[in-house]
């Protein structure tokens, strides 16, 4: 009995020593050693909370978050009410992208303790990372409470407002945070940039903040750069030039510093001195229209008229909009007009978009099928709408011509052949050799029977199963013509009798 008791005590002491050893290794940041021991854990070790917790800490310490997450989940299974584990799991879930799990863990903490600062703060940060800025602001505001301003919470709120492009709200938050912590150069820079983004009305305030912030951080390059921009926006060009020159002499060769050194010298009337920094800027970005303009003007005002003309021409070219965006703009406008019921304007813009991109036959296909797909009988009725008839013929003929030219004839084009054959027969019936056409942009043209026959011959024949429907439609067309002819004859007789 004494032997058994002694053996049990030894086991207990040994187990406790192992727990202490693992935790001590974690405290000493010897994470690799803990992980090495964790590889040899037995089933008994897996049931020991302290061992699992220490292993989770070690994996987290080495930034191996998924493994740490699994160990801490095991700990939660052993103690489902442990708030520390819930907070830890929420933090790790955020790190490995399990946002939904993170929210659930944080909410479990808040169910137990709604005032838990850590859970509320981390949940606010999670909302912010996910772009849920209004929810994040509500949480930060809740944590701010009625006490004294917390610069960290206010900075985060300001960042949320900035992401929402609500610059007035952002500036207020940054300013309150800055008043509490004026030594924070990063915070001052955020406030200055926000004021500058709000435009000339707040540029003077931005300059004042720059001076105060530089009192605490006189060598801070970011603040010096902010002040240069503030001076520029306040039209104090020579002062801004002095500051940008100092930055460049101190080794700052960033794009904006060099560019605005040249810009400020130019607007300050120092045209010759402006050339060097503007040249350096132009070498980095030859597409910047404003740099081409200023550099060309500076050269023109000093010693190189020939190159000035080259740069001014380049500036003009750079100011032209992107052709792709121009075409997109035309399409979006055309689509909007169509939704608004203005088919005439919509057709005009779609046609213009095709002329900008003639290889895009889909645009012509859309024009033909959308709003110009009336039945053959309807479009042949001259008395109904001659303008619509001429536009329909133009678009069909154009689409088929371009498709033949691009060798993109599809089997389904037999429908277009049927349409053009119907037109051809109608021209024969009316004894005309040319048919007027009208483009969406208002330009008039004609199609003669020879050209029309050529187009028809390039298109696929109608399938056998569709011939019966075609014959019925043609018969109906002929019947309509005969009926109209008789109606005209009857009217003529009545008119003749009334004249007697």
DRENDO-1510 file (C-alpha; in Angstrom, 1 decimal, always signed):
<recs>
REC; n; res; u; v; w
REC; 1; UNK; +0.0; +0.0; +0.0 .
REC; 2; UNK; +2.8; +2.4; +0.9 .
REC; 3; UNK; +4.6; +1.5; -2.4 .
REC; 4; UNK; +1.4; +2.3; -4.4 .
REC; 5; UNK; +1.0; +5.7; -2.6 .
REC; 6; UNK; +4.6; +6.6; -3.2 .
REC; 7; UNK; +4.4; +5.6; -6.9 .
REC; 8; UNK; +1.2; +7.8; -7.3 .
REC; 9; UNK; +2.9; +10.8; -5.7 .
REC; 10; UNK; +5.9; +10.4; -8.0 .
REC; 11; UNK; +3.6; +10.4; -11.1 .
REC; 12; UNK; +1.8; +13.5; -9.8 .
REC; 13; UNK; +5.0; +15.4; -9.2 .
REC; 14; UNK; +6.4; +14.3; -12.6 .
REC; 15; UNK; +3.2; +15.5; -14.4 .
REC; 16; UNK; +3.3; +18.8; -12.6 .
REC; 17; UNK; +7.0; +19.3; -13.4 .
REC; 18; UNK; +6.3; +18.7; -17.1 .
REC; 19; UNK; +3.5; +21.3; -17.0 .
REC; 20; UNK; +5.8; +23.8; -15.4 .
REC; 21; UNK; +8.6; +23.0; -17.8 .
REC; 22; UNK; +6.4; +23.6; -20.9 .
REC; 23; UNK; +5.0; +26.8; -19.6 .
REC; 24; UNK; +8.5; +28.0; -18.5 .
REC; 25; UNK; +9.7; +27.3; -22.0 .
REC; 26; UNK; +6.9; +29.3; -23.4 .
REC; 27; UNK; +7.7; +32.2; -21.0 .
REC; 28; UNK; +11.3; +32.1; -22.2 .
REC; 29; UNK; +10.1; +32.2; -25.9 .
REC; 30; UNK; +11.6; +28.8; -26.5 .
REC; 31; UNK; +8.7; +27.8; -28.8 .
REC; 32; UNK; +10.5; +25.3; -30.9 .
REC; 33; UNK; +11.4; +23.2; -27.9 .
REC; 34; UNK; +7.8; +23.1; -26.8 .
REC; 35; UNK; +6.7; +22.1; -30.2 .
REC; 36; UNK; +9.3; +19.3; -30.3 .
REC; 37; UNK; +7.9; +17.9; -27.0 .
REC; 38; UNK; +4.3; +18.3; -28.3 .
REC; 39; UNK; +5.1; +15.9; -31.1 .
REC; 40; UNK; +5.5; +13.2; -28.5 .
REC; 41; UNK; +2.3; +13.9; -26.5 .
REC; 42; UNK; +0.4; +10.9; -25.4 .
REC; 43; UNK; -3.4; +10.5; -25.0 .
REC; 44; UNK; -2.9; +11.5; -21.4 .
REC; 45; UNK; -1.1; +14.7; -22.4 .
REC; 46; UNK; -3.9; +15.5; -24.8 .
REC; 47; UNK; -6.3; +15.5; -21.9 .
REC; 48; UNK; -4.2; +17.9; -20.0 .
REC; 49; UNK; -5.3; +21.5; -20.4 .
REC; 50; UNK; -2.0; +23.1; -19.4 .
REC; 51; UNK; +0.0; +21.0; -21.9 .
REC; 52; UNK; -2.5; +21.8; -24.8 .
REC; 53; UNK; -2.5; +25.5; -23.8 .
REC; 54; UNK; +1.3; +25.7; -23.8 .
REC; 55; UNK; +1.6; +24.0; -27.2 .
REC; 56; UNK; -1.0; +26.4; -28.6 .
REC; 57; UNK; +1.1; +29.3; -27.3 .
REC; 58; UNK; +4.2; +27.9; -28.8 .
REC; 59; UNK; +2.7; +27.4; -32.3 .
REC; 60; UNK; +1.2; +31.0; -32.1 .
REC; 61; UNK; +4.6; +32.3; -31.1 .
REC; 62; UNK; +6.1; +30.9; -34.2 .
REC; 63; UNK; +3.2; +32.3; -36.3 .
REC; 64; UNK; +1.9; +28.9; -37.1 .
REC; 65; UNK; -1.6; +30.0; -36.6 .
REC; 66; UNK; -3.7; +27.0; -37.9 .
REC; 67; UNK; -1.9; +24.6; -35.6 .
REC; 68; UNK; -2.2; +26.9; -32.7 .
REC; 69; UNK; -5.9; +27.3; -33.5 .
REC; 70; UNK; -6.5; +23.6; -33.3 .
REC; 71; UNK; -4.7; +23.3; -30.0 .
REC; 72; UNK; -6.8; +26.1; -28.5 .
REC; 73; UNK; -10.0; +24.6; -29.8 .
REC; 74; UNK; -9.0; +21.5; -28.0 .
REC; 75; UNK; -8.6; +23.6; -24.8 .
REC; 76; UNK; -12.1; +25.1; -25.4 .
REC; 77; UNK; -13.6; +21.6; -25.6 .
REC; 78; UNK; -12.2; +21.0; -22.1 .
REC; 79; UNK; -13.4; +24.3; -20.7 .
REC; 80; UNK; -16.3; +25.9; -22.7 .
REC; 81; UNK; -16.7; +28.8; -20.3 .
REC; 82; UNK; -13.1; +30.1; -20.5 .
REC; 83; UNK; -13.3; +33.7; -21.7 .
REC; 84; UNK; -9.5; +33.8; -22.3 .
REC; 85; UNK; -9.6; +30.8; -24.7 .
REC; 86; UNK; -12.6; +32.3; -26.5 .
REC; 87; UNK; -10.7; +35.6; -27.0 .
REC; 88; UNK; -7.6; +33.7; -28.1 .
REC; 89; UNK; -9.6; +31.6; -30.6 .
REC; 90; UNK; -11.3; +34.7; -32.0 .
REC; 91; UNK; -7.9; +36.4; -32.5 .
REC; 92; UNK; -6.4; +33.4; -34.3 .
REC; 93; UNK; -9.5; +32.9; -36.4 .
REC; 94; UNK; -9.1; +36.4; -37.6 .
REC; 95; UNK; -5.4; +35.8; -38.4 .
REC; 96; UNK; -6.2; +32.7; -40.6 .
REC; 97; UNK; -9.2; +34.3; -42.3 .
REC; 98; UNK; -12.0; +32.6; -40.5 .
REC; 99; UNK; -14.0; +35.8; -40.0 .
REC; 100; UNK; -17.3; +34.1; -39.3 .
REC; 101; UNK; -15.8; +31.9; -36.6 .
REC; 102; UNK; -14.0; +35.0; -35.1 .
REC; 103; UNK; -17.3; +36.8; -34.8 .
REC; 104; UNK; -19.0; +33.9; -33.1 .
REC; 105; UNK; -16.2; +33.6; -30.5 .
REC; 106; UNK; -16.2; +37.3; -29.8 .
REC; 107; UNK; -20.0; +37.3; -29.4 .
REC; 108; UNK; -19.8; +34.3; -27.0 .
REC; 109; UNK; -17.4; +36.4; -24.9 .
REC; 110; UNK; -19.8; +39.4; -24.9 .
REC; 111; UNK; -22.7; +37.1; -24.0 .
REC; 112; UNK; -20.9; +36.4; -20.8 .
REC; 113; UNK; -19.4; +39.9; -20.3 .
REC; 114; UNK; -20.9; +42.6; -22.5 .
REC; 115; UNK; -18.3; +45.1; -21.2 .
REC; 116; UNK; -15.3; +43.0; -22.1 .
REC; 117; UNK; -12.9; +45.6; -23.6 .
REC; 118; UNK; -10.7; +43.2; -25.4 .
REC; 119; UNK; -13.5; +41.4; -27.2 .
REC; 120; UNK; -15.3; +44.6; -28.1 .
REC; 121; UNK; -12.1; +46.2; -29.4 .
REC; 122; UNK; -11.0; +43.1; -31.4 .
REC; 123; UNK; -14.6; +42.8; -32.8 .
REC; 124; UNK; -14.4; +46.4; -33.9 .
REC; 125; UNK; -11.1; +45.8; -35.6 .
REC; 126; UNK; -12.5; +42.8; -37.4 .
REC; 127; UNK; -15.5; +44.8; -38.7 .
REC; 128; UNK; -13.0; +47.4; -39.9 .
REC; 129; UNK; -10.8; +44.8; -41.7 .
REC; 130; UNK; -13.9; +43.3; -43.4 .
REC; 131; UNK; -15.0; +46.8; -44.6 .
REC; 132; UNK; -18.0; +47.0; -42.2 .
REC; 133; UNK; -17.0; +50.5; -41.3 .
REC; 134; UNK; -20.2; +51.7; -39.7 .
REC; 135; UNK; -20.4; +48.7; -37.4 .
REC; 136; UNK; -16.7; +49.2; -36.5 .
REC; 137; UNK; -17.4; +52.9; -35.7 .
REC; 138; UNK; -20.3; +52.0; -33.5 .
REC; 139; UNK; -18.1; +49.6; -31.5 .
REC; 140; UNK; -15.3; +52.1; -31.2 .
REC; 141; UNK; -17.7; +54.8; -30.1 .
REC; 142; UNK; -19.2; +52.4; -27.5 .
REC; 143; UNK; -15.6; +51.7; -26.1 .
REC; 144; UNK; -14.9; +55.5; -26.1 .
REC; 145; UNK; -17.9; +56.0; -23.8 .
REC; 146; UNK; -18.2; +59.3; -22.0 .
REC; 147; UNK; -14.7; +59.3; -20.6 .
REC; 148; UNK; -11.6; +61.1; -21.9 .
REC; 149; UNK; -10.6; +60.8; -25.5 .
REC; 150; UNK; -8.7; +57.6; -26.4 .
REC; 151; UNK; -6.4; +58.5; -29.3 .
REC; 152; UNK; -6.1; +54.9; -30.5 .
REC; 153; UNK; -9.9; +54.5; -30.7 .
REC; 154; UNK; -10.3; +57.9; -32.3 .
REC; 155; UNK; -7.6; +57.1; -34.9 .
REC; 156; UNK; -9.3; +53.9; -35.8 .
REC; 157; UNK; -12.6; +55.7; -36.2 .
REC; 158; UNK; -10.9; +58.3; -38.4 .
REC; 159; UNK; -9.5; +55.5; -40.6 .
REC; 160; UNK; -13.0; +54.1; -41.0 .
REC; 161; UNK; -14.4; +57.4; -42.0 .
REC; 162; UNK; -11.5; +57.8; -44.5 .
REC; 163; UNK; -12.3; +54.5; -46.0 .
REC; 164; UNK; -15.9; +55.7; -46.4 .
REC; 165; UNK; -14.6; +58.9; -48.0 .
REC; 166; UNK; -16.3; +60.9; -45.2 .
REC; 167; UNK; -13.4; +63.2; -44.8 .
REC; 168; UNK; -15.2; +65.7; -42.5 .
REC; 169; UNK; -15.9; +62.9; -40.0 .
REC; 170; UNK; -12.4; +61.6; -40.4 .
REC; 171; UNK; -10.8; +65.0; -39.7 .
REC; 172; UNK; -12.8; +65.5; -36.5 .
REC; 173; UNK; -11.7; +62.1; -35.2 .
REC; 174; UNK; -8.1; +62.6; -36.1 .
REC; 175; UNK; -8.1; +66.1; -34.6 .
REC; 176; UNK; -9.5; +64.9; -31.3 .
REC; 177; UNK; -6.9; +62.1; -31.2 .
REC; 178; UNK; -4.2; +64.6; -32.2 .
REC; 179; UNK; -5.1; +67.0; -29.4 .
REC; 180; UNK; -4.5; +64.1; -26.9 .
REC; 181; UNK; -1.3; +62.9; -28.5 .
REC; 182; UNK; +0.5; +65.7; -30.4 .
REC; 183; UNK; +3.8; +63.8; -30.4 .
REC; 184; UNK; +2.4; +61.1; -32.8 .
REC; 185; UNK; +3.8; +62.0; -36.2 .
REC; 186; UNK; +1.7; +59.4; -38.0 .
REC; 187; UNK; -1.5; +60.7; -36.5 .
REC; 188; UNK; -0.6; +64.2; -37.4 .
REC; 189; UNK; +0.1; +63.2; -41.0 .
REC; 190; UNK; -3.2; +61.4; -41.2 .
REC; 191; UNK; -5.0; +64.6; -40.0 .
REC; 192; UNK; -3.0; +66.8; -42.4 .
REC; 193; UNK; -3.6; +64.6; -45.4 .
REC; 194; UNK; -7.4; +64.5; -44.6 .
REC; 195; UNK; -7.5; +68.3; -44.4 .
REC; 196; UNK; -5.6; +68.6; -47.7 .
REC; 197; UNK; -8.1; +66.2; -49.4 .
REC; 198; UNK; -10.9; +68.4; -48.3 .
REC; 199; UNK; -9.6; +71.1; -50.6 .
REC; 200; UNK; -8.4; +74.7; -50.4 .
REC; 201; UNK; -10.8; +75.7; -47.7 .
REC; 202; UNK; -9.0; +73.6; -45.1 .
REC; 203; UNK; -5.5; +73.9; -46.6 .
REC; 204; UNK; -4.6; +76.7; -44.1 .
REC; 205; UNK; -5.6; +74.5; -41.2 .
REC; 206; UNK; -3.4; +71.8; -42.6 .
REC; 207; UNK; -0.5; +74.1; -42.7 .
REC; 208; UNK; -1.0; +75.2; -39.0 .
REC; 209; UNK; -1.1; +71.5; -38.0 .
REC; 210; UNK; +2.1; +70.9; -39.9 .
REC; 211; UNK; +4.0; +73.6; -37.9 .
REC; 212; UNK; +2.8; +72.2; -34.6 .
REC; 213; UNK; +3.6; +68.6; -35.5 .
REC; 214; UNK; +7.0; +69.6; -36.7 .
REC; 215; UNK; +7.7; +71.2; -33.3 .
REC; 216; UNK; +7.6; +67.7; -31.8 .
REC; 217; UNK; +9.1; +65.9; -34.8 .
REC; 218; UNK; +11.3; +68.5; -36.6 .
REC; 219; UNK; +13.2; +65.9; -38.8 .
REC; 220; UNK; +10.2; +63.8; -39.8 .
REC; 221; UNK; +10.3; +63.5; -43.6 .
REC; 222; UNK; +6.6; +62.6; -43.9 .
REC; 223; UNK; +5.6; +65.7; -42.0 .
REC; 224; UNK; +8.0; +67.9; -44.0 .
REC; 225; UNK; +6.5; +66.4; -47.2 .
REC; 226; UNK; +3.0; +67.2; -45.8 .
REC; 227; UNK; +4.0; +70.8; -45.2 .
REC; 228; UNK; +5.4; +71.1; -48.7 .
REC; 229; UNK; +2.0; +70.0; -50.1 .
REC; 230; UNK; +0.2; +72.4; -47.7 .
REC; 231; UNK; +2.4; +75.3; -48.8 .
REC; 232; UNK; +1.7; +74.4; -52.4 .
REC; 233; UNK; -2.1; +74.3; -51.9 .
REC; 234; UNK; -1.9; +77.6; -50.1 .
REC; 235; UNK; +0.0; +79.0; -53.2 .
REC; 236; UNK; +3.2; +79.7; -51.2 .
REC; 237; UNK; +5.2; +78.3; -54.0 .
REC; 238; UNK; +8.7; +79.6; -53.1 .
REC; 239; UNK; +8.4; +78.5; -49.5 .
REC; 240; UNK; +7.3; +75.1; -50.7 .
REC; 241; UNK; +10.3; +75.0; -53.2 .
REC; 242; UNK; +12.7; +75.7; -50.3 .
REC; 243; UNK; +11.3; +72.8; -48.3 .
REC; 244; UNK; +11.2; +70.4; -51.2 .
REC; 245; UNK; +14.8; +71.4; -52.1 .
REC; 246; UNK; +15.9; +70.6; -48.5 .
REC; 247; UNK; +14.2; +67.2; -48.7 .
REC; 248; UNK; +16.0; +66.4; -52.0 .
REC; 249; UNK; +19.3; +67.5; -50.5 .
REC; 250; UNK; +18.7; +65.2; -47.6 .
REC; 251; UNK; +18.3; +62.3; -50.0 .
REC; 252; UNK; +14.6; +62.3; -50.6 .
REC; 253; UNK; +14.2; +61.4; -54.3 .
REC; 254; UNK; +10.6; +60.1; -54.1 .
REC; 255; UNK; +8.4; +60.9; -57.1 .
REC; 256; UNK; +6.1; +63.4; -55.4 .
REC; 257; UNK; +9.0; +65.3; -53.8 .
REC; 258; UNK; +10.8; +65.7; -57.1 .
REC; 259; UNK; +7.7; +66.5; -59.0 .
REC; 260; UNK; +6.4; +69.2; -56.7 .
REC; 261; UNK; +9.8; +70.7; -56.4 .
REC; 262; UNK; +9.6; +71.4; -60.1 .
REC; 263; UNK; +6.0; +72.4; -60.0 .
REC; 264; UNK; +6.5; +74.9; -57.2 .
REC; 265; UNK; +9.6; +76.4; -58.9 .
REC; 266; UNK; +7.6; +76.8; -62.1 .
REC; 267; UNK; +4.6; +78.5; -60.4 .
REC; 268; UNK; +7.1; +80.6; -58.4 .
REC; 269; UNK; +8.5; +82.0; -61.6 .
REC; 270; UNK; +11.8; +80.1; -61.4 .
REC; 271; UNK; +11.4; +78.5; -64.9 .
REC; 272; UNK; +15.1; +77.6; -65.5 .
REC; 273; UNK; +15.4; +76.0; -62.0 .
REC; 274; UNK; +12.2; +74.1; -62.6 .
REC; 275; UNK; +13.5; +72.2; -65.6 .
REC; 276; UNK; +15.8; +69.8; -63.8 .
REC; 277; UNK; +13.2; +68.3; -61.4 .
REC; 278; UNK; +10.6; +68.3; -64.1 .
REC; 279; UNK; +13.0; +66.5; -66.4 .
REC; 280; UNK; +13.6; +63.8; -63.7 .
REC; 281; UNK; +9.8; +63.5; -63.2 .
REC; 282; UNK; +9.2; +63.2; -66.9 .
REC; 283; UNK; +11.8; +60.4; -67.1 .
REC; 284; UNK; +9.8; +58.4; -64.6 .
REC; 285; UNK; +6.4; +59.1; -66.1 .
REC; 286; UNK; +6.2; +60.3; -69.7 .
REC; 287; UNK; +2.4; +60.0; -69.7 .
REC; 288; UNK; +1.8; +62.7; -67.1 .
REC; 289; UNK; +0.1; +65.5; -69.0 .
REC; 290; UNK; +0.7; +68.1; -66.3 .
REC; 291; UNK; +4.4; +67.4; -66.2 .
REC; 292; UNK; +4.7; +67.6; -70.0 .
REC; 293; UNK; +2.9; +70.9; -70.0 .
REC; 294; UNK; +5.0; +72.5; -67.3 .
REC; 295; UNK; +8.3; +71.1; -68.7 .
REC; 296; UNK; +7.4; +72.2; -72.2 .
REC; 297; UNK; +6.4; +75.6; -71.0 .
REC; 298; UNK; +9.6; +76.0; -68.9 .
REC; 299; UNK; +11.8; +75.1; -71.9 .
REC; 300; UNK; +9.8; +77.4; -74.1 .
REC; 301; UNK; +10.3; +80.3; -71.7 .
REC; 302; UNK; +14.0; +79.7; -71.5 .
REC; 303; UNK; +16.3; +78.0; -74.1 .
REC; 304; UNK; +14.8; +75.1; -76.0 .
REC; 305; UNK; +11.7; +76.1; -78.2 .
REC; 306; UNK; +12.1; +73.0; -80.4 .
REC; 307; UNK; +11.8; +70.5; -77.6 .
REC; 308; UNK; +9.1; +72.7; -76.0 .
REC; 309; UNK; +6.8; +72.0; -79.0 .
REC; 310; UNK; +7.5; +68.3; -78.8 .
REC; 311; UNK; +6.5; +68.2; -75.1 .
REC; 312; UNK; +3.5; +70.3; -75.6 .
REC; 313; UNK; +2.3; +68.0; -78.4 .
REC; 314; UNK; +3.0; +65.1; -76.1 .
REC; 315; UNK; +0.9; +66.8; -73.4 .
REC; 316; UNK; -1.9; +67.1; -75.8 .
REC; 317; UNK; -1.7; +63.4; -76.7 .
REC; 318; UNK; -1.6; +62.5; -73.0 .
REC; 319; UNK; -4.7; +64.5; -72.3 .
REC; 320; UNK; -6.7; +62.4; -74.7 .
REC; 321; UNK; -8.9; +59.9; -72.9 .
REC; 322; UNK; -8.3; +56.2; -73.0 .
REC; 323; UNK; -10.0; +54.8; -76.2 .
REC; 324; UNK; -11.3; +51.8; -74.2 .
REC; 325; UNK; -12.9; +54.0; -71.6 .
REC; 326; UNK; -14.4; +56.2; -74.4 .
REC; 327; UNK; -16.0; +53.2; -76.0 .
REC; 328; UNK; -17.3; +52.0; -72.6 .
REC; 329; UNK; -18.8; +55.4; -71.9 .
REC; 330; UNK; -20.6; +55.3; -75.3 .
REC; 331; UNK; -22.0; +51.9; -74.5 .
REC; 332; UNK; -23.2; +52.8; -71.0 .
REC; 333; UNK; -24.8; +56.0; -72.3 .
REC; 334; UNK; -26.5; +54.0; -75.1 .
REC; 335; UNK; -27.7; +51.4; -72.7 .
REC; 336; UNK; -29.1; +54.1; -70.4 .
REC; 337; UNK; -31.0; +55.8; -73.2 .
REC; 338; UNK; -32.4; +52.5; -74.2 .
REC; 339; UNK; -33.7; +51.8; -70.7 .
REC; 340; UNK; -35.2; +55.3; -70.8 .
REC; 341; UNK; -37.1; +54.5; -74.0 .
REC; 342; UNK; -35.0; +56.9; -76.2 .
REC; 343; UNK; -34.3; +54.3; -78.9 .
REC; 344; UNK; -33.2; +56.9; -81.4 .
REC; 345; UNK; -30.4; +58.3; -79.3 .
REC; 346; UNK; -29.5; +54.8; -78.1 .
REC; 347; UNK; -29.0; +53.6; -81.7 .
REC; 348; UNK; -26.9; +56.6; -82.5 .
REC; 349; UNK; -24.5; +56.0; -79.6 .
REC; 350; UNK; -24.3; +52.2; -80.2 .
REC; 351; UNK; -23.5; +53.0; -83.9 .
REC; 352; UNK; -20.9; +55.5; -82.9 .
REC; 353; UNK; -19.4; +52.9; -80.5 .
REC; 354; UNK; -19.2; +50.4; -83.4 .
REC; 355; UNK; -17.4; +53.0; -85.6 .
REC; 356; UNK; -14.8; +53.4; -82.9 .
REC; 357; UNK; -14.4; +49.6; -82.7 .
REC; 358; UNK; -15.4; +48.3; -86.2 .
REC; 359; UNK; -14.1; +44.8; -85.5 .
REC; 360; UNK; -16.7; +44.3; -82.8 .
REC; 361; UNK; -19.6; +42.7; -84.7 .
REC; 362; UNK; -21.5; +42.0; -81.5 .
REC; 363; UNK; -22.4; +45.7; -81.4 .
REC; 364; UNK; -24.0; +45.5; -84.8 .
REC; 365; UNK; -25.7; +42.2; -83.9 .
REC; 366; UNK; -27.2; +43.9; -80.8 .
REC; 367; UNK; -28.4; +46.9; -82.9 .
REC; 368; UNK; -30.1; +44.5; -85.4 .
REC; 369; UNK; -31.7; +42.4; -82.8 .
REC; 370; UNK; -32.7; +45.1; -80.3 .
REC; 371; UNK; -35.5; +47.2; -81.5 .
REC; 372; UNK; -35.0; +46.4; -85.2 .
REC; 373; UNK; -36.3; +42.8; -85.3 .
REC; 374; UNK; -39.9; +43.5; -86.4 .
REC; 375; UNK; -41.5; +41.0; -88.7 .
REC; 376; UNK; -40.7; +41.1; -92.4 .
REC; 377; UNK; -44.2; +42.2; -93.2 .
REC; 378; UNK; -44.1; +45.1; -90.7 .
REC; 379; UNK; -40.8; +46.5; -92.0 .
REC; 380; UNK; -42.0; +46.3; -95.6 .
REC; 381; UNK; -45.1; +48.4; -94.8 .
REC; 382; UNK; -43.8; +51.8; -96.2 .
REC; 383; UNK; -46.9; +53.7; -95.0 .
REC; 384; UNK; -46.3; +52.6; -91.4 .
REC; 385; UNK; -42.9; +54.1; -90.7 .
REC; 386; UNK; -40.6; +54.9; -93.6 .
REC; 387; UNK; -37.8; +56.1; -91.3 .
REC; 388; UNK; -37.8; +52.9; -89.2 .
REC; 389; UNK; -37.9; +50.8; -92.4 .
REC; 390; UNK; -34.8; +52.6; -93.9 .
REC; 391; UNK; -32.9; +52.2; -90.6 .
REC; 392; UNK; -33.8; +48.5; -90.3 .
REC; 393; UNK; -32.6; +47.9; -93.9 .
REC; 394; UNK; -29.3; +49.8; -93.3 .
REC; 395; UNK; -28.5; +47.9; -90.1 .
REC; 396; UNK; -29.2; +44.5; -91.7 .
REC; 397; UNK; -27.2; +45.3; -94.8 .
REC; 398; UNK; -24.3; +46.7; -92.7 .
REC; 399; UNK; -24.2; +43.7; -90.4 .
REC; 400; UNK; -24.1; +41.2; -93.2 .
REC; 401; UNK; -21.5; +43.2; -95.2 .
REC; 402; UNK; -19.2; +43.4; -92.2 .
REC; 403; UNK; -19.7; +39.7; -91.4 .
REC; 404; UNK; -18.9; +38.7; -94.9 .
REC; 405; UNK; -15.8; +40.9; -94.9 .
REC; 406; UNK; -14.6; +39.3; -91.6 .
REC; 407; UNK; -15.5; +35.8; -92.8 .
REC; 408; UNK; -17.8; +35.3; -89.8 .
REC; 409; UNK; -20.9; +33.9; -91.5 .
REC; 410; UNK; -22.9; +31.8; -89.0 .
REC; 411; UNK; -25.5; +29.1; -89.8 .
REC; 412; UNK; -28.1; +31.1; -88.1 .
REC; 413; UNK; -27.7; +33.9; -90.7 .
REC; 414; UNK; -30.3; +32.1; -92.9 .
REC; 415; UNK; -32.8; +34.3; -91.0 .
REC; 416; UNK; -31.0; +37.4; -92.4 .
REC; 417; UNK; -31.0; +35.9; -95.8 .
REC; 418; UNK; -34.8; +35.4; -95.6 .
REC; 419; UNK; -35.1; +39.0; -94.5 .
REC; 420; UNK; -33.1; +40.3; -97.4 .
REC; 421; UNK; -34.7; +38.0; -99.9 .
REC; 422; UNK; -38.1; +39.4; -98.8 .
REC; 423; UNK; -36.7; +42.9; -99.4 .
REC; 424; UNK; -35.4; +41.8; -102.8 .
REC; 425; UNK; -38.8; +40.4; -103.8 .
REC; 426; UNK; -40.6; +43.5; -102.5 .
REC; 427; UNK; -38.3; +45.7; -104.7 .
REC; 428; UNK; -39.1; +43.5; -107.7 .
REC; 429; UNK; -42.8; +43.8; -106.9 .
REC; 430; UNK; -42.5; +47.6; -106.8 .
REC; 431; UNK; -40.3; +47.7; -109.9 .
REC; 432; UNK; -37.4; +49.6; -108.1 .
REC; 433; UNK; -33.7; +49.0; -108.5 .
REC; 434; UNK; -32.5; +50.9; -105.4 .
REC; 435; UNK; -33.7; +51.1; -101.9 .
REC; 436; UNK; -33.0; +54.1; -99.6 .
REC; 437; UNK; -31.3; +53.4; -96.3 .
REC; 438; UNK; -30.7; +55.6; -93.2 .
REC; 439; UNK; -27.8; +55.2; -90.7 .
REC; 440; UNK; -28.5; +55.8; -87.0 .
REC; 441; UNK; -26.4; +59.0; -87.3 .
REC; 442; UNK; -28.8; +60.4; -89.9 .
REC; 443; UNK; -26.6; +59.8; -93.0 .
REC; 444; UNK; -28.5; +58.5; -96.1 .
REC; 445; UNK; -27.4; +55.9; -98.6 .
REC; 446; UNK; -28.9; +53.3; -101.0 .
REC; 447; UNK; -28.6; +49.6; -101.7 .
REC; 448; UNK; -29.2; +48.4; -105.3 .
REC; 449; UNK; -30.5; +45.0; -106.4 .
REC; 450; UNK; -27.1; +43.8; -107.7 .
REC; 451; UNK; -25.4; +44.5; -104.3 .
REC; 452; UNK; -28.3; +43.1; -102.4 .
REC; 453; UNK; -28.3; +39.9; -104.5 .
REC; 454; UNK; -24.6; +39.5; -103.9 .
REC; 455; UNK; -25.1; +39.7; -100.1 .
REC; 456; UNK; -27.9; +37.2; -100.3 .
REC; 457; UNK; -25.8; +34.7; -102.2 .
REC; 458; UNK; -23.1; +34.7; -99.5 .
REC; 459; UNK; -25.6; +33.8; -96.7 .
REC; 460; UNK; -26.7; +30.2; -95.9 .
REC; 461; UNK; -29.9; +28.8; -97.3 .
REC; 462; UNK; -32.8; +28.4; -95.0 .
REC; 463; UNK; -33.2; +24.9; -93.6 .
REC; 464; UNK; -35.9; +22.7; -95.0 .
REC; 465; UNK; -38.0; +22.8; -91.9 .
REC; 466; UNK; -38.2; +26.6; -92.0 .
REC; 467; UNK; -39.3; +26.8; -95.6 .
REC; 468; UNK; -42.9; +26.1; -94.9 .
REC; 469; UNK; -43.1; +29.0; -92.4 .
REC; 470; UNK; -41.4; +31.3; -95.0 .
REC; 471; UNK; -43.9; +30.3; -97.7 .
REC; 472; UNK; -46.8; +31.0; -95.3 .
REC; 473; UNK; -45.4; +34.5; -94.6 .
REC; 474; UNK; -44.8; +35.2; -98.3 .
REC; 475; UNK; -48.3; +34.1; -99.1 .
REC; 476; UNK; -49.6; +36.4; -96.4 .
REC; 477; UNK; -47.5; +39.2; -97.8 .
REC; 478; UNK; -48.9; +38.7; -101.3 .
REC; 479; UNK; -52.5; +38.5; -99.9 .
REC; 480; UNK; -51.9; +41.8; -98.1 .
REC; 481; UNK; -50.6; +43.4; -101.3 .
REC; 482; UNK; -53.6; +42.2; -103.3 .
REC; 483; UNK; -56.0; +43.5; -100.6 .
REC; 484; UNK; -54.3; +46.9; -100.5 .
REC; 485; UNK; -54.4; +47.0; -104.3 .
REC; 486; UNK; -58.1; +46.3; -104.3 .
REC; 487; UNK; -58.7; +48.9; -101.5 .
REC; 488; UNK; -56.9; +51.5; -103.6 .
REC; 489; UNK; -59.0; +50.6; -106.6 .
REC; 490; UNK; -62.2; +50.9; -104.6 .
REC; 491; UNK; -61.2; +54.3; -103.3 .
REC; 492; UNK; -60.4; +55.5; -106.8 .
REC; 493; UNK; -63.8; +54.4; -108.0 .
REC; 494; UNK; -65.6; +56.1; -105.1 .
REC; 495; UNK; -63.6; +59.3; -105.8 .
REC; 496; UNK; -64.4; +59.2; -109.5 .
REC; 497; UNK; -68.1; +58.8; -108.8 .
REC; 498; UNK; -68.1; +61.6; -106.3 .
REC; 499; UNK; -66.4; +63.8; -108.9 .
REC; 500; UNK; -69.1; +63.1; -111.4 .
</recs>
